[in-house]
Amino acid sequence: MDKWPRITIPARDKKVVEEAVEKGKTVLWNVCPEALDVGCTLHFVGANGKPSPVFETTERIASLQRGSFQAEEDGKLVLSLDNS
């Protein structure tokens, strides 16, 4: 994965984006809502199929959130965005 896609989420909508990640890769991620606030979670799903949280918050975000994740196994990152 070279770059996350830019995502637009209309009001009262939700989107989920999945990206494959190879073992040993470090992913730098950021979420920056352009207007108002949005719900956001980021999980890693490995071979066992069970999601493990990378970023979770009970609050909606209204400003830049960023971090990094290093994959200990092949899997995928699942980004869920909620603008409802």
For each residue, the residues with C-beta under 8 A, 3 or more apart:
1: 4 19 20 21 25 27
2:
3:
4: 1 7 17 19 29 79
5: 17
6:
7: 4 15 17 81
8:
9: 13 14 15 38 81 82 83
10: 13 83
11: 83 84
12: 83 84
13: 9 10 83 84
14: 9 80 81 82 83 84
15: 7 9 80 81
16: 78 79 80 81
17: 4 5 7 78 79 81
18: 76 77 78 79
19: 1 4 76 77 79
20: 1 74 75 76
21: 1 25 27 44 69 71 74 75 76 77
22: 25 71 74
23: 71 72 73 74
24: 70 71
25: 1 21 22 70 71
26: 68 69 70 71
27: 1 21 68 69 70 71 77
28: 66 67 68
29: 4 42 54 55 66 67 68 69 77 79
30: 64 65 66 67
31: 38 40 61 64 65 66 79 81
32: 63 64 65
33: 36 37 38 61 62 63
34:
35:
36: 33 62
37: 33 60 61 62
38: 9 31 33 60 61 62 81 82 83
39: 60 61 80 81 82 83 84
40: 31 55 57 60 61 65 79 80 81 82
41: 53 55 56 57 79 80
42: 29 53 54 55 56 69 77 78 79 80
43: 51 52 53 54 56 77 78 80
44: 21 51 52 54 69 71 75 76 77 78
45: 49 50 51 52 75 76 77 78
46: 49 50 52 72 73 74 75
47: 73 74 75
48:
49: 45 46
50: 45 46
51: 43 44 45 78
52: 43 44 45 46
53: 41 42 43 56
54: 29 42 43 44 67 69 77
55: 29 40 41 42 65 67
56: 41 42 43 53
57: 40 41 61 65
58:
59:
60: 37 38 39 40
61: 31 33 37 38 39 40 57 65
62: 33 36 37 38
63: 32 33
64: 30 31 32
65: 30 31 32 40 55 57 61
66: 28 29 30 31
67: 28 29 30 54 55
68: 26 27 28 29
69: 21 26 27 29 42 44 54 77
70: 24 25 26 27
71: 21 22 23 24 25 26 27 44 74 75
72: 23 46
73: 23 46 47
74: 20 21 22 23 46 47 71
75: 20 21 44 45 46 47 71
76: 18 19 20 21 44 45
77: 18 19 21 27 29 42 43 44 45 54 69
78: 16 17 18 42 43 44 45 51
79: 4 16 17 18 19 29 31 40 41 42
80: 14 15 16 39 40 41 42 43
81: 7 9 14 15 16 17 31 38 39 40
82: 9 14 38 39 40
83: 9 10 11 12 13 14 38 39
84: 11 12 13 14 39
